[in-house]
Amino acid sequence: MLSIRNIFFAALLIVPGQATAQEVKPADAFDAVIEREFRQLLELDDKVHDEVDEWIRNNAKLAAKQVGIDPASLDLQVRQRLGEVGEAYDGFLNRHSGHVRARLAYGSFFSDINEIDKAMAQWKKACELAPKNPVAWNNLGKAHGKQGRITEAFRHFARAGELAPREALYHRNLATLIFSYPDEAARHYLIDRSQVVPKSLELFKKARALDPKNFTLATDAAMAQLGTQPLQAKAAIAAWSDALALAPSPVAKEGVMIHLARIHAHLGEADTARELLAKVHETQFAELKAGILQKLDPPPAKP
């Protein structure tokens, strides 16, 4: 289960677009000016991050030719450029300290550069200013999870889901965390460990009902289905088949077929497993494919 946990937790911490959620329309001309200023701040943030990303990519190409600049020098340039964005956020918040979306965005800025404590400070302030804003609770949940405070992450994700019950993301995040940390979940919810996966699956079911065409969500739910003990094979096949129908590319389809082949091989349905594997051609899946085929056709025992 550890590999599944790592996949899930990595995905959990990548939630783009949250900082500027919960938009509100300006109430008057003064608010419109603030809104325009905030939009300019976000544009600067995006512009600088794009610039920095390009610097890093270009230097990597140059380094391959042994003509790149020293990494320490590049790091200094990056920090100086990002520092300009930080100063812009500070200036804006000095003038408009109660601007919740700016607090959320500034927190995301710090999170992107891995300054989690500073990110949390901004998100906590946002939560104080707007205790019913689910984005602030969700982002704090991510931060607590990243720092290993799993119980706090449970609490914050759950609160986000309560505040925005129609938002699939928050149910998905909580489901992911519960599945990834079964021992902590059993203690937090005062349930037997055998009840943890079913609890996670219920939340995934709720999330999928709200966002039925989301391929990544479908694969997360299918992955959780593999954690049932004993394996509920029919349910797992159904879950991965749902994901297969949503796969956005041939590569994604082949990745799903690997999982389906593994389940059919587990059930002793060798022909079905081989049919699925015959459709897998991507080199990135070659090792997994070979491993399943080896189990289907083990080498003869030595005399």
ZADO-1210 file (C-alpha; in nm, 4 decimals, padded with zeros to 6 digits):
<atoms>
<atom x="00.0000" y="00.0000" z="00.0000" code="MET" pos="1"/>
<atom x="00.2964" y="00.2326" z="00.0426" code="LEU" pos="2"/>
<atom x="00.3341" y="00.2976" z="-00.3306" code="SER" pos="3"/>
<atom x="-00.0352" y="00.3806" z="-00.3588" code="ILE" pos="4"/>
<atom x="-00.0034" y="00.6114" z="-00.0589" code="ARG" pos="5"/>
<atom x="00.2858" y="00.7983" z="-00.2212" code="ASN" pos="6"/>
<atom x="00.0966" y="00.8428" z="-00.5480" code="ILE" pos="7"/>
<atom x="-00.2115" y="00.9646" z="-00.3656" code="PHE" pos="8"/>
<atom x="-00.0329" y="01.2046" z="-00.1342" code="PHE" pos="9"/>
<atom x="00.1612" y="01.3634" z="-00.4188" code="ALA" pos="10"/>
<atom x="-00.1632" y="01.4247" z="-00.6038" code="ALA" pos="11"/>
<atom x="-00.3271" y="01.5569" z="-00.2927" code="LEU" pos="12"/>
<atom x="-00.0825" y="01.8436" z="-00.2681" code="LEU" pos="13"/>
<atom x="-00.1341" y="01.9575" z="-00.6231" code="ILE" pos="14"/>
<atom x="-00.4573" y="02.1620" z="-00.6379" code="VAL" pos="15"/>
<atom x="-00.4205" y="02.4474" z="-00.8884" code="PRO" pos="16"/>
<atom x="-00.6551" y="02.7420" z="-00.9056" code="GLY" pos="17"/>
<atom x="-00.7697" y="02.7367" z="-00.5468" code="GLN" pos="18"/>
<atom x="-00.6246" y="03.0682" z="-00.4377" code="ALA" pos="19"/>
<atom x="-00.8664" y="03.2771" z="-00.6385" code="THR" pos="20"/>
<atom x="-01.1795" y="03.0688" z="-00.5869" code="ALA" pos="21"/>
<atom x="-01.4902" y="03.2115" z="-00.4225" code="GLN" pos="22"/>
<atom x="-01.4955" y="03.5241" z="-00.6423" code="GLU" pos="23"/>
<atom x="-01.7201" y="03.8137" z="-00.5487" code="VAL" pos="24"/>
<atom x="-01.8358" y="04.1057" z="-00.7568" code="LYS" pos="25"/>
<atom x="-01.7153" y="04.4532" z="-00.6601" code="PRO" pos="26"/>
<atom x="-01.9818" y="04.6383" z="-00.4615" code="ALA" pos="27"/>
<atom x="-01.8851" y="04.9923" z="-00.5655" code="ASP" pos="28"/>
<atom x="-01.6259" y="05.1981" z="-00.7505" code="ALA" pos="29"/>
<atom x="-01.3722" y="05.1764" z="-00.4675" code="PHE" pos="30"/>
<atom x="-01.4060" y="04.8004" z="-00.4564" code="ASP" pos="31"/>
<atom x="-01.3636" y="04.7926" z="-00.8344" code="ALA" pos="32"/>
<atom x="-01.0305" y="04.9744" z="-00.8003" code="VAL" pos="33"/>
<atom x="-00.9146" y="04.7225" z="-00.5392" code="ILE" pos="34"/>
<atom x="-01.0288" y="04.4371" z="-00.7590" code="GLU" pos="35"/>
<atom x="-00.8328" y="04.5738" z="-01.0549" code="ARG" pos="36"/>
<atom x="-00.5245" y="04.6143" z="-00.8369" code="GLU" pos="37"/>
<atom x="-00.5628" y="04.2571" z="-00.7113" code="PHE" pos="38"/>
<atom x="-00.5924" y="04.1257" z="-01.0668" code="ARG" pos="39"/>
<atom x="-00.2715" y="04.3061" z="-01.1587" code="GLN" pos="40"/>
<atom x="-00.1029" y="04.1460" z="-00.8592" code="LEU" pos="41"/>
<atom x="-00.2087" y="03.7992" z="-00.9729" code="LEU" pos="42"/>
<atom x="-00.0899" y="03.8739" z="-01.3254" code="GLU" pos="43"/>
<atom x="00.2498" y="03.9773" z="-01.1892" code="LEU" pos="44"/>
<atom x="00.2665" y="03.6560" z="-00.9844" code="ASP" pos="45"/>
<atom x="00.1883" y="03.4435" z="-01.2915" code="ASP" pos="46"/>
<atom x="00.4276" y="03.6385" z="-01.5137" code="LYS" pos="47"/>
<atom x="00.7207" y="03.6068" z="-01.2753" code="VAL" pos="48"/>
<atom x="00.6615" y="03.2362" z="-01.2156" code="HIS" pos="49"/>
<atom x="00.6556" y="03.1809" z="-01.5936" code="ASP" pos="50"/>
<atom x="00.9809" y="03.3760" z="-01.6268" code="GLU" pos="51"/>
<atom x="01.1489" y="03.1797" z="-01.3507" code="VAL" pos="52"/>
<atom x="01.0329" y="02.8478" z="-01.4946" code="ASP" pos="53"/>
<atom x="01.1779" y="02.9489" z="-01.8323" code="GLU" pos="54"/>
<atom x="01.5091" y="03.0477" z="-01.6737" code="TRP" pos="55"/>
<atom x="01.5341" y="02.7086" z="-01.5075" code="ILE" pos="56"/>
<atom x="01.4425" y="02.5171" z="-01.8240" code="ARG" pos="57"/>
<atom x="01.6851" y="02.7145" z="-02.0398" code="ASN" pos="58"/>
<atom x="01.9674" y="02.6742" z="-01.7913" code="ASN" pos="59"/>
<atom x="01.9082" y="02.2998" z="-01.7771" code="ALA" pos="60"/>
<atom x="01.9498" y="02.2854" z="-02.1561" code="LYS" pos="61"/>
<atom x="02.2649" y="02.4956" z="-02.1384" code="LEU" pos="62"/>
<atom x="02.4023" y="02.2875" z="-01.8513" code="ALA" pos="63"/>
<atom x="02.3693" y="01.9781" z="-02.0691" code="ALA" pos="64"/>
<atom x="02.6098" y="02.1536" z="-02.3085" code="LYS" pos="65"/>
<atom x="02.8278" y="02.2591" z="-02.0138" code="GLN" pos="66"/>
<atom x="02.7607" y="02.6290" z="-02.0724" code="VAL" pos="67"/>
<atom x="02.4931" y="02.6898" z="-01.8079" code="GLY" pos="68"/>
<atom x="02.5360" y="02.9399" z="-01.5262" code="ILE" pos="69"/>
<atom x="02.6291" y="02.8318" z="-01.1765" code="ASP" pos="70"/>
<atom x="02.3223" y="02.6896" z="-00.9906" code="PRO" pos="71"/>
<atom x="02.3895" y="02.9129" z="-00.6895" code="ALA" pos="72"/>
<atom x="02.3914" y="03.2177" z="-00.9131" code="SER" pos="73"/>
<atom x="02.0666" y="03.1125" z="-01.0805" code="LEU" pos="74"/>
<atom x="01.9089" y="03.0474" z="-00.7418" code="ASP" pos="75"/>
<atom x="01.9994" y="03.3991" z="-00.6320" code="LEU" pos="76"/>
<atom x="01.8455" y="03.5472" z="-00.9467" code="GLN" pos="77"/>
<atom x="01.5299" y="03.3441" z="-00.8962" code="VAL" pos="78"/>
<atom x="01.4946" y="03.4503" z="-00.5337" code="ARG" pos="79"/>
<atom x="01.5487" y="03.8153" z="-00.6209" code="GLN" pos="80"/>
<atom x="01.2841" y="03.8033" z="-00.8932" code="ARG" pos="81"/>
<atom x="01.0363" y="03.6200" z="-00.6715" code="LEU" pos="82"/>
<atom x="01.1156" y="03.8680" z="-00.3963" code="GLY" pos="83"/>
<atom x="00.9636" y="04.1396" z="-00.6136" code="GLU" pos="84"/>
<atom x="00.6366" y="03.9476" z="-00.6117" code="VAL" pos="85"/>
<atom x="00.6517" y="03.9058" z="-00.2350" code="GLY" pos="86"/>
<atom x="00.7030" y="04.2795" z="-00.1960" code="GLU" pos="87"/>
<atom x="00.4018" y="04.3433" z="-00.4180" code="ALA" pos="88"/>
<atom x="00.1859" y="04.1161" z="-00.2010" code="TYR" pos="89"/>
<atom x="00.3123" y="04.2855" z="00.1144" code="ASP" pos="90"/>
<atom x="00.2344" y="04.6273" z="-00.0277" code="GLY" pos="91"/>
<atom x="-00.1146" y="04.5263" z="-00.1319" code="PHE" pos="92"/>
<atom x="-00.1936" y="04.3677" z="00.2046" code="LEU" pos="93"/>
<atom x="-00.0556" y="04.6663" z="00.3939" code="ASN" pos="94"/>
<atom x="-00.3210" y="04.8712" z="00.2148" code="ARG" pos="95"/>
<atom x="-00.5950" y="04.6067" z="00.2213" code="HIS" pos="96"/>
<atom x="-00.5225" y="04.3798" z="00.5168" code="SER" pos="97"/>
<atom x="-00.8682" y="04.2219" z="00.5108" code="GLY" pos="98"/>
<atom x="-00.8519" y="04.1037" z="00.1494" code="HIS" pos="99"/>
<atom x="-00.9141" y="03.7306" z="00.1851" code="VAL" pos="100"/>
<atom x="-00.8305" y="03.6248" z="-00.1698" code="ARG" pos="101"/>
<atom x="-00.4995" y="03.8093" z="-00.1537" code="ALA" pos="102"/>
<atom x="-00.4164" y="03.6189" z="00.1652" code="ARG" pos="103"/>
<atom x="-00.5025" y="03.2931" z="-00.0094" code="LEU" pos="104"/>
<atom x="-00.2953" y="03.3833" z="-00.3140" code="ALA" pos="105"/>
<atom x="00.0015" y="03.4983" z="-00.1051" code="TYR" pos="106"/>
<atom x="-00.0123" y="03.1697" z="00.0822" code="GLY" pos="107"/>
<atom x="-00.0033" y="02.9816" z="-00.2472" code="SER" pos="108"/>
<atom x="00.2940" y="03.1936" z="-00.3532" code="PHE" pos="109"/>
<atom x="00.4830" y="03.0840" z="-00.0428" code="PHE" pos="110"/>
<atom x="00.3718" y="02.7235" z="-00.0876" code="SER" pos="111"/>
<atom x="00.5080" y="02.7228" z="-00.4434" code="ASP" pos="112"/>
<atom x="00.8532" y="02.8189" z="-00.3151" code="ILE" pos="113"/>
<atom x="00.8259" y="02.5663" z="-00.0303" code="ASN" pos="114"/>
<atom x="00.7996" y="02.8170" z="00.2545" code="GLU" pos="115"/>
<atom x="00.5149" y="02.6314" z="00.4178" code="ILE" pos="116"/>
<atom x="00.5161" y="02.8126" z="00.7523" code="ASP" pos="117"/>
<atom x="00.4741" y="03.1470" z="00.5780" code="LYS" pos="118"/>
<atom x="00.2031" y="02.9995" z="00.3573" code="ALA" pos="119"/>
<atom x="00.0156" y="02.8724" z="00.6605" code="MET" pos="120"/>
<atom x="00.0389" y="03.2134" z="00.8278" code="ALA" pos="121"/>
<atom x="-00.1427" y="03.3696" z="00.5333" code="GLN" pos="122"/>
<atom x="-00.4032" y="03.0936" z="00.5142" code="TRP" pos="123"/>
<atom x="-00.4695" y="03.1091" z="00.8884" code="LYS" pos="124"/>
<atom x="-00.5242" y="03.4832" z="00.8576" code="LYS" pos="125"/>
<atom x="-00.7639" y="03.4174" z="00.5695" code="ALA" pos="126"/>
<atom x="-00.9465" y="03.1660" z="00.7853" code="CYS" pos="127"/>
<atom x="-00.9770" y="03.4236" z="01.0655" code="GLU" pos="128"/>
<atom x="-01.1121" y="03.6826" z="00.8230" code="LEU" pos="129"/>
<atom x="-01.3513" y="03.4420" z="00.6509" code="ALA" pos="130"/>
<atom x="-01.4085" y="03.1329" z="00.8673" code="PRO" pos="131"/>
<atom x="-01.6626" y="02.9962" z="00.6199" code="LYS" pos="132"/>
<atom x="-01.4285" y="03.0085" z="00.3208" code="ASN" pos="133"/>
<atom x="-01.3616" y="02.6449" z="00.2256" code="PRO" pos="134"/>
<atom x="-01.0482" y="02.7293" z="00.0244" code="VAL" pos="135"/>
<atom x="-00.8664" y="02.8478" z="00.3370" code="ALA" pos="136"/>
<atom x="-00.9590" y="02.5298" z="00.5249" code="TRP" pos="137"/>
<atom x="-00.8579" y="02.3094" z="00.2320" code="ASN" pos="138"/>
<atom x="-00.5217" y="02.4794" z="00.1870" code="ASN" pos="139"/>
<atom x="-00.4471" y="02.4503" z="00.5571" code="LEU" pos="140"/>
<atom x="-00.5402" y="02.0837" z="00.5339" code="GLY" pos="141"/>
<atom x="-00.2839" y="02.0363" z="00.2575" code="LYS" pos="142"/>
<atom x="-00.0193" y="02.2171" z="00.4594" code="ALA" pos="143"/>
<atom x="-00.0852" y="02.0176" z="00.7768" code="HIS" pos="144"/>
<atom x="-00.0698" y="01.6965" z="00.5755" code="GLY" pos="145"/>
<atom x="00.2582" y="01.7959" z="00.4152" code="LYS" pos="146"/>
<atom x="00.4060" y="01.8625" z="00.7590" code="GLN" pos="147"/>
<atom x="00.2847" y="01.5297" z="00.8966" code="GLY" pos="148"/>
<atom x="00.0048" y="01.6651" z="01.1167" code="ARG" pos="149"/>
<atom x="-00.2426" y="01.4184" z="00.9772" code="ILE" pos="150"/>
<atom x="-00.5130" y="01.4631" z="01.2417" code="THR" pos="151"/>
<atom x="-00.5212" y="01.8360" z="01.1736" code="GLU" pos="152"/>
<atom x="-00.5367" y="01.7631" z="00.8013" code="ALA" pos="153"/>
<atom x="-00.8395" y="01.5383" z="00.8571" code="PHE" pos="154"/>
<atom x="-01.0111" y="01.8141" z="01.0505" code="ARG" pos="155"/>
<atom x="-00.9426" y="02.0873" z="00.7985" code="HIS" pos="156"/>
<atom x="-01.0387" y="01.8824" z="00.4923" code="PHE" pos="157"/>
<atom x="-01.3591" y="01.7730" z="00.6626" code="ALA" pos="158"/>
<atom x="-01.4473" y="02.1338" z="00.7435" code="ARG" pos="159"/>
<atom x="-01.3860" y="02.2369" z="00.3817" code="ALA" pos="160"/>
<atom x="-01.6246" y="01.9627" z="00.2707" code="GLY" pos="161"/>
<atom x="-01.8879" y="02.0758" z="00.5189" code="GLU" pos="162"/>
<atom x="-01.8655" y="02.4346" z="00.3958" code="LEU" pos="163"/>
<atom x="-01.8789" y="02.3385" z="00.0272" code="ALA" pos="164"/>
<atom x="-02.0582" y="02.0033" z="00.0056" code="PRO" pos="165"/>
<atom x="-02.1021" y="02.0344" z="-00.3712" code="ARG" pos="166"/>
<atom x="-01.7278" y="02.0676" z="-00.4346" code="GLU" pos="167"/>
<atom x="-01.5829" y="01.7294" z="-00.5305" code="ALA" pos="168"/>
<atom x="-01.2252" y="01.8336" z="-00.4587" code="LEU" pos="169"/>
<atom x="-01.2698" y="01.8556" z="-00.0827" code="TYR" pos="170"/>
<atom x="-01.4293" y="01.5104" z="-00.0535" code="HIS" pos="171"/>
<atom x="-01.1555" y="01.3708" z="-00.2758" code="ARG" pos="172"/>
<atom x="-00.8804" y="01.5229" z="-00.0614" code="ASN" pos="173"/>
<atom x="-01.0261" y="01.3793" z="00.2574" code="LEU" pos="174"/>
<atom x="-01.0813" y="01.0397" z="00.0938" code="ALA" pos="175"/>
<atom x="-00.7225" y="01.0379" z="-00.0279" code="THR" pos="176"/>
<atom x="-00.5824" y="01.1225" z="00.3135" code="LEU" pos="177"/>
<atom x="-00.7938" y="00.8622" z="00.4911" code="ILE" pos="178"/>
<atom x="-00.6802" y="00.5945" z="00.2463" code="PHE" pos="179"/>
<atom x="-00.3179" y="00.7029" z="00.2664" code="SER" pos="180"/>
<atom x="-00.3030" y="00.7037" z="00.6490" code="TYR" pos="181"/>
<atom x="-00.5227" y="00.4149" z="00.7669" code="PRO" pos="182"/>
<atom x="-00.3816" y="00.3901" z="01.1181" code="ASP" pos="183"/>
<atom x="-00.4233" y="00.7622" z="01.1833" code="GLU" pos="184"/>
<atom x="-00.7712" y="00.7527" z="01.0297" code="ALA" pos="185"/>
<atom x="-00.8792" y="00.4638" z="01.2523" code="ALA" pos="186"/>
<atom x="-00.7658" y="00.6539" z="01.5621" code="ARG" pos="187"/>
<atom x="-00.9146" y="00.9855" z="01.4540" code="HIS" pos="188"/>
<atom x="-01.2543" y="00.8478" z="01.3593" code="TYR" pos="189"/>
<atom x="-01.2600" y="00.5852" z="01.6374" code="LEU" pos="190"/>
<atom x="-01.3192" y="00.3037" z="01.3920" code="ILE" pos="191"/>
<atom x="-01.1622" y="-00.0348" z="01.3276" code="ASP" pos="192"/>
<atom x="-00.8834" y="-00.0341" z="01.0698" code="ARG" pos="193"/>
<atom x="-01.0946" y="-00.2626" z="00.8505" code="SER" pos="194"/>
<atom x="-01.3470" y="00.0213" z="00.8206" code="GLN" pos="195"/>
<atom x="-01.0971" y="00.2747" z="00.6900" code="VAL" pos="196"/>
<atom x="-01.0992" y="00.1764" z="00.3215" code="VAL" pos="197"/>
<atom x="-01.4812" y="00.1595" z="00.3068" code="PRO" pos="198"/>
<atom x="-01.4936" y="00.5073" z="00.4616" code="LYS" pos="199"/>
<atom x="-01.2515" y="00.6348" z="00.2004" code="SER" pos="200"/>
<atom x="-01.4508" y="00.4690" z="-00.0780" code="LEU" pos="201"/>
<atom x="-01.7725" y="00.6371" z="00.0391" code="GLU" pos="202"/>
<atom x="-01.6076" y="00.9757" z="00.0105" code="LEU" pos="203"/>
<atom x="-01.4692" y="00.8914" z="-00.3317" code="PHE" pos="204"/>
<atom x="-01.8200" y="00.7855" z="-00.4348" code="LYS" pos="205"/>
<atom x="-01.9549" y="01.1225" z="-00.3222" code="LYS" pos="206"/>
<atom x="-01.6791" y="01.3073" z="-00.5080" code="ALA" pos="207"/>
<atom x="-01.7338" y="01.1083" z="-00.8266" code="ARG" pos="208"/>
<atom x="-02.1070" y="01.1785" z="-00.8180" code="ALA" pos="209"/>
<atom x="-02.0237" y="01.5494" z="-00.8147" code="LEU" pos="210"/>
<atom x="-01.7533" y="01.5270" z="-01.0837" code="ASP" pos="211"/>
<atom x="-01.8243" y="01.2118" z="-01.2859" code="PRO" pos="212"/>
<atom x="-01.6086" y="01.3021" z="-01.5878" code="LYS" pos="213"/>
<atom x="-01.2859" y="01.3650" z="-01.3972" code="ASN" pos="214"/>
<atom x="-01.0358" y="01.1000" z="-01.5081" code="PHE" pos="215"/>
<atom x="-00.7847" y="01.1611" z="-01.2287" code="THR" pos="216"/>
<atom x="-01.0578" y="01.1361" z="-00.9677" code="LEU" pos="217"/>
<atom x="-01.1805" y="00.8142" z="-01.1280" code="ALA" pos="218"/>
<atom x="-00.8313" y="00.6620" z="-01.1126" code="THR" pos="219"/>
<atom x="-00.7900" y="00.7691" z="-00.7486" code="ASP" pos="220"/>
<atom x="-01.1188" y="00.6006" z="-00.6625" code="ALA" pos="221"/>
<atom x="-01.0154" y="00.2876" z="-00.8533" code="ALA" pos="222"/>
<atom x="-00.6807" y="00.2825" z="-00.6739" code="MET" pos="223"/>
<atom x="-00.8584" y="00.2958" z="-00.3400" code="ALA" pos="224"/>
<atom x="-01.0741" y="00.0048" z="-00.4474" code="GLN" pos="225"/>
<atom x="-00.7565" y="-00.2048" z="-00.4679" code="LEU" pos="226"/>
<atom x="-00.7125" y="-00.1553" z="-00.0934" code="GLY" pos="227"/>
<atom x="-01.0146" y="-00.3647" z="00.0026" code="THR" pos="228"/>
<atom x="-00.9344" y="-00.6729" z="00.2103" code="GLN" pos="229"/>
<atom x="-01.0120" y="-00.9229" z="00.0723" code="PRO" pos="230"/>
<atom x="-00.9961" y="-00.7617" z="-00.2699" code="LEU" pos="231"/>
<atom x="-01.3425" y="-00.6828" z="-00.4061" code="GLN" pos="232"/>
<atom x="-01.2388" y="-00.7770" z="-00.7568" code="ALA" pos="233"/>
<atom x="-01.5670" y="-00.7069" z="-00.9350" code="LYS" pos="234"/>
<atom x="-01.5906" y="-00.3611" z="-00.7822" code="ALA" pos="235"/>
<atom x="-01.2254" y="-00.2955" z="-00.8688" code="ALA" pos="236"/>
<atom x="-01.2787" y="-00.4008" z="-01.2309" code="ILE" pos="237"/>
<atom x="-01.5868" y="-00.1785" z="-01.2512" code="ALA" pos="238"/>
<atom x="-01.3940" y="00.1169" z="-01.1080" code="ALA" pos="239"/>
<atom x="-01.1016" y="00.0776" z="-01.3478" code="TRP" pos="240"/>
<atom x="-01.3417" y="00.0257" z="-01.6383" code="SER" pos="241"/>
<atom x="-01.5042" y="00.3577" z="-01.5499" code="ASP" pos="242"/>
<atom x="-01.1609" y="00.5177" z="-01.5538" code="ALA" pos="243"/>
<atom x="-01.0791" y="00.3552" z="-01.8874" code="LEU" pos="244"/>
<atom x="-01.3884" y="00.5123" z="-02.0428" code="ALA" pos="245"/>
<atom x="-01.2665" y="00.8561" z="-01.9291" code="LEU" pos="246"/>
<atom x="-00.9006" y="00.8167" z="-02.0263" code="ALA" pos="247"/>
<atom x="-00.7957" y="01.1318" z="-02.2147" code="PRO" pos="248"/>
<atom x="-00.5134" y="00.9779" z="-02.4178" code="SER" pos="249"/>
<atom x="-00.3800" y="00.6448" z="-02.5486" code="PRO" pos="250"/>
<atom x="-00.1073" y="00.6512" z="-02.2834" code="VAL" pos="251"/>
<atom x="-00.3623" y="00.6981" z="-02.0068" code="ALA" pos="252"/>
<atom x="-00.5693" y="00.4113" z="-02.1469" code="LYS" pos="253"/>
<atom x="-00.2710" y="00.1796" z="-02.1447" code="GLU" pos="254"/>
<atom x="-00.1964" y="00.2722" z="-01.7840" code="GLY" pos="255"/>
<atom x="-00.5493" y="00.1750" z="-01.6860" code="VAL" pos="256"/>
<atom x="-00.5282" y="-00.1498" z="-01.8829" code="MET" pos="257"/>
<atom x="-00.2198" y="-00.2468" z="-01.6830" code="ILE" pos="258"/>
<atom x="-00.4277" y="-00.2260" z="-01.3642" code="HIS" pos="259"/>
<atom x="-00.7134" y="-00.4212" z="-01.5190" code="LEU" pos="260"/>
<atom x="-00.4748" y="-00.6889" z="-01.6440" code="ALA" pos="261"/>
<atom x="-00.3248" y="-00.7231" z="-01.2968" code="ARG" pos="262"/>
<atom x="-00.6686" y="-00.7792" z="-01.1422" code="ILE" pos="263"/>
<atom x="-00.7702" y="-01.0375" z="-01.4027" code="HIS" pos="264"/>
<atom x="-00.4382" y="-01.2154" z="-01.3533" code="ALA" pos="265"/>
<atom x="-00.5052" y="-01.2187" z="-00.9779" code="HIS" pos="266"/>
<atom x="-00.8415" y="-01.3845" z="-01.0483" code="LEU" pos="267"/>
<atom x="-00.6763" y="-01.6487" z="-01.2675" code="GLY" pos="268"/>
<atom x="-00.8371" y="-01.5064" z="-01.5827" code="GLU" pos="269"/>
<atom x="-00.5195" y="-01.5378" z="-01.7866" code="ALA" pos="270"/>
<atom x="-00.6749" y="-01.4992" z="-02.1323" code="ASP" pos="271"/>
<atom x="-00.8444" y="-01.1706" z="-02.0414" code="THR" pos="272"/>
<atom x="-00.5235" y="-01.0425" z="-01.8847" code="ALA" pos="273"/>
<atom x="-00.3248" y="-01.1304" z="-02.1975" code="ARG" pos="274"/>
<atom x="-00.5814" y="-00.9590" z="-02.4223" code="GLU" pos="275"/>
<atom x="-00.5443" y="-00.6412" z="-02.2223" code="LEU" pos="276"/>
<atom x="-00.1655" y="-00.6586" z="-02.2155" code="LEU" pos="277"/>
<atom x="-00.1549" y="-00.7106" z="-02.5945" code="ALA" pos="278"/>
<atom x="-00.2925" y="-00.3559" z="-02.6254" code="LYS" pos="279"/>
<atom x="-00.0153" y="-00.2070" z="-02.4112" code="VAL" pos="280"/>
<atom x="00.2761" y="-00.0783" z="-02.6184" code="HIS" pos="281"/>
<atom x="00.4177" y="00.2218" z="-02.4303" code="GLU" pos="282"/>
<atom x="00.7754" y="00.1630" z="-02.3169" code="THR" pos="283"/>
<atom x="00.7053" y="00.3204" z="-01.9769" code="GLN" pos="284"/>
<atom x="00.4765" y="00.0250" z="-01.8999" code="PHE" pos="285"/>
<atom x="00.7101" y="-00.2413" z="-02.0387" code="ALA" pos="286"/>
<atom x="00.8449" y="-00.3541" z="-01.7014" code="GLU" pos="287"/>
<atom x="00.5003" y="-00.3765" z="-01.5428" code="LEU" pos="288"/>
<atom x="00.3674" y="-00.5634" z="-01.8446" code="LYS" pos="289"/>
<atom x="00.6565" y="-00.8093" z="-01.8357" code="ALA" pos="290"/>
<atom x="00.6039" y="-00.8706" z="-01.4650" code="GLY" pos="291"/>
<atom x="00.2377" y="-00.9613" z="-01.5135" code="ILE" pos="292"/>
<atom x="00.3153" y="-01.1840" z="-01.8111" code="LEU" pos="293"/>
<atom x="00.5826" y="-01.3624" z="-01.6099" code="GLN" pos="294"/>
<atom x="00.3279" y="-01.4456" z="-01.3420" code="LYS" pos="295"/>
<atom x="00.0866" y="-01.5705" z="-01.6084" code="LEU" pos="296"/>
<atom x="00.3540" y="-01.7828" z="-01.7740" code="ASP" pos="297"/>
<atom x="00.6139" y="-01.8690" z="-01.5109" code="PRO" pos="298"/>
<atom x="00.9296" y="-02.0405" z="-01.6375" code="PRO" pos="299"/>
<atom x="00.9271" y="-02.4201" z="-01.6026" code="PRO" pos="300"/>
<atom x="01.0745" y="-02.5545" z="-01.2849" code="ALA" pos="301"/>
<atom x="01.4248" y="-02.6859" z="-01.3142" code="LYS" pos="302"/>
<atom x="01.4462" y="-03.0674" z="-01.2963" code="PRO" pos="303"/>
</atoms>
